[in-house]
């Protein structure tokens, strides 16, 4: 069986995998929701857009629930500090997500233009706000959150919701939103035809360029203007370590140190950039499935770039750098991680197989004719 150090690395990998899975599966839903009021010019066109993700959006959202549960089980200290510190941001995220099931289920119940327009914008909010909040959270993780741990591991958080809106996190918001729009428009182009697909293709070209430009801007900022973190003391990775029993250095450019320690990590930003640039090319050639894989790789590459840059940090502290949490001192016990891994090995393949089966069953394009013929069974 795996030793404690290996388990911690494996669970860090699972955490990154779940984040990537959520971003790929629900990112396209967020992107389509943000495009809904703009690409759908008629009610039927908007219903077509909604039904491209109608059979799968609920399953995609469960990735976020799984991510929260895994964080609670495998990284309980991180869960406690993060969810108590940015509680207002979490509530904002949840209330925005509440608009999605209501919007999907009730939008087309009444044949009323004002009613449907209201829920179209509600779905827009339900897609835009989560994309913004989660991207803002990612940016603030790299900046560091203002918390401090005492000797009894009690966390004191001194920031507020407005303190999260710093310049670098705002750049990350633009990166995240454009990436969701790119991913959503690629899926929309794949699942539709006619004018909707044509409009989506235009969005793909623009969002691809914007994402690459903003991603490079964020990279330059990390290199020249953002202070990173580095553990400067020895940590015994084979035992349960105390978060305060380490020394941490904070300096500009330290988030790039891992690219020297792990040269293969450079593939992550390269994959993100190259995949995003190739996506409009394959879309124009009508290789929609390939374009979707490429936009997914762009999403994964961007996330792995951030996670790999921060490794082994999970939750850096800008208030007390010694309180920063790493995979070595913020993980659950060896027994807990071993039991969770056993359950994951059993159930994760089932979830992935079921998800693959659902998308296979629901393959094919959604058309205006289908929506008009199924007024009461489709969204």
KAJOKA-V593845 format. One record per backbone hydrogen bond with DSSP energy under -1.0 kcal/mol. NH is the residue of the N-H (numbers start at 1). CO is the residue of the C=O. If there is no record, write none. Layout:
nh=NH co=CO
nh=NH co=CO
This chain:
nh=7 co=3
nh=8 co=4
nh=9 co=5
nh=10 co=6
nh=11 co=7
nh=12 co=8
nh=13 co=9
nh=14 co=10
nh=15 co=11
nh=16 co=12
nh=17 co=13
nh=18 co=14
nh=19 co=15
nh=20 co=16
nh=21 co=17
nh=22 co=18
nh=23 co=19
nh=24 co=20
nh=25 co=21
nh=26 co=22
nh=27 co=23
nh=30 co=26
nh=31 co=27
nh=32 co=28
nh=33 co=29
nh=34 co=30
nh=35 co=31
nh=36 co=32
nh=38 co=35
nh=39 co=35
nh=40 co=36
nh=46 co=42
nh=47 co=43
nh=48 co=44
nh=49 co=45
nh=50 co=46
nh=51 co=47
nh=56 co=53
nh=57 co=53
nh=60 co=56
nh=61 co=57
nh=63 co=60
nh=64 co=61
nh=65 co=61
nh=66 co=62
nh=67 co=63
nh=68 co=64
nh=69 co=65
nh=70 co=66
nh=71 co=67
nh=72 co=68
nh=73 co=69
nh=74 co=70
nh=75 co=71
nh=79 co=75
nh=80 co=76
nh=81 co=77
nh=82 co=78
nh=83 co=79
nh=84 co=80
nh=85 co=81
nh=86 co=82
nh=90 co=86
nh=91 co=87
nh=92 co=88
nh=93 co=89
nh=94 co=90
nh=95 co=91
nh=96 co=92
nh=97 co=93
nh=98 co=94
nh=100 co=97
nh=102 co=98
nh=103 co=99
nh=104 co=100
nh=105 co=101
nh=106 co=102
nh=107 co=103
nh=109 co=106
nh=112 co=110
nh=116 co=112
nh=117 co=113
nh=118 co=114
nh=119 co=115
nh=120 co=116
nh=121 co=117
nh=122 co=118
nh=123 co=119
nh=124 co=120
nh=125 co=121
nh=126 co=122
nh=127 co=123
nh=128 co=124
nh=129 co=125
nh=131 co=127
nh=132 co=128
nh=133 co=129
nh=134 co=130
nh=135 co=131
nh=136 co=132
nh=137 co=133
nh=138 co=134
nh=139 co=135
nh=140 co=136
nh=141 co=137
nh=142 co=138
nh=143 co=139
nh=144 co=140
nh=145 co=316
nh=147 co=145
nh=148 co=156
nh=150 co=154
nh=153 co=150
nh=156 co=148
nh=158 co=146
nh=164 co=161
nh=165 co=162
nh=166 co=164
nh=170 co=166
nh=171 co=167
nh=172 co=168
nh=173 co=169
nh=174 co=170
nh=175 co=171
nh=176 co=172
nh=177 co=173
nh=178 co=174
nh=179 co=175
nh=180 co=176
nh=181 co=177
nh=182 co=178
nh=183 co=179
nh=184 co=180
nh=185 co=181
nh=186 co=182
nh=187 co=183
nh=188 co=184
nh=189 co=185
nh=190 co=186
nh=191 co=187
nh=192 co=188
nh=198 co=194
nh=199 co=195
nh=200 co=196
nh=201 co=197
nh=202 co=198
nh=203 co=199
nh=204 co=200
nh=205 co=201
nh=206 co=202
nh=207 co=203
nh=208 co=204
nh=209 co=205
nh=210 co=206
nh=211 co=207
nh=212 co=208
nh=213 co=209
nh=214 co=210
nh=215 co=211
nh=216 co=212
nh=217 co=213
nh=218 co=214
nh=219 co=215
nh=220 co=216
nh=221 co=217
nh=222 co=218
nh=223 co=219
nh=224 co=220
nh=225 co=221
nh=226 co=221
nh=228 co=251
nh=230 co=249
nh=232 co=247
nh=237 co=235
nh=239 co=236
nh=245 co=242
nh=249 co=230
nh=251 co=228
nh=253 co=226
nh=254 co=251
nh=256 co=253
nh=257 co=254
nh=259 co=256
nh=260 co=257
nh=261 co=257
nh=262 co=258
nh=265 co=262
nh=266 co=263
nh=267 co=264
nh=268 co=265
nh=270 co=266
nh=271 co=267
nh=272 co=268
nh=273 co=269
nh=274 co=270
nh=275 co=271
nh=276 co=272
nh=277 co=273
nh=278 co=274
nh=279 co=275
nh=282 co=278
nh=283 co=279
nh=284 co=280
nh=285 co=281
nh=286 co=283
nh=287 co=282
nh=288 co=286
nh=291 co=287
nh=292 co=288
nh=293 co=289
nh=294 co=290
nh=295 co=291
nh=296 co=292
nh=297 co=293
nh=298 co=294
nh=299 co=295
nh=300 co=296
nh=301 co=297
nh=302 co=298
nh=303 co=299
nh=304 co=300
nh=305 co=301
nh=306 co=302
nh=307 co=303
nh=308 co=304
nh=309 co=305
nh=310 co=306
nh=311 co=307
nh=313 co=310
nh=314 co=325
nh=315 co=325
nh=318 co=145
nh=323 co=320
nh=324 co=321
nh=325 co=315
nh=327 co=312
nh=330 co=326
nh=332 co=74
nh=337 co=333
nh=338 co=334
nh=339 co=335
nh=340 co=336
nh=341 co=337
nh=342 co=338
nh=343 co=339
nh=344 co=340
nh=345 co=341
nh=346 co=342
nh=347 co=343
nh=348 co=344
nh=351 co=347
nh=352 co=348
nh=353 co=349
nh=354 co=350
nh=355 co=351
nh=356 co=352
nh=357 co=353
nh=358 co=354
nh=359 co=355
nh=360 co=356
nh=361 co=357
nh=362 co=358
nh=363 co=360
nh=366 co=191
nh=371 co=367
nh=372 co=368
nh=373 co=369
nh=374 co=370
nh=378 co=374
